């Protein structure tokens, strides 16, 4: 298992911040699209290697609400990941293949190996993102 680097995190998910930014693009406009966004919103956009997260609104007002909002979004993506893994297993893919797809392990004999390697990778990512930001704050 390789630990994530800052570049791995950037390749895996691009985060775009928009704080109260007015949209000049009127194509596909929805109600209120030209107005400044004040409430917090998370949006996944794109697909494949172009998948990215857009962070809209004012996230500085109540940081703990932001933590809770991100936790809910994380749970939703964890559910989608779980369903994808169940489908991959049903289609006959091995735990080693799933571990490689997760970027967690090259050699996995079963669920426990993949889960342990993925948990270590997530923890390393948290340390990279959470602790580094805390030091600079």
ABEGO torsion letter per residue (X at the ends): XBBBBAAAAAAABBBBBBBGBBBABABGBBBGAABBBABBBBBBBEBEAABBBBBBEBAAABAAAAAAAAAAAAAAAAAAAAAAAAAAAAAGBBAAAAAAAAGABABBABAAAAAAAAAAAAAAAAAAAAAAAAAAX
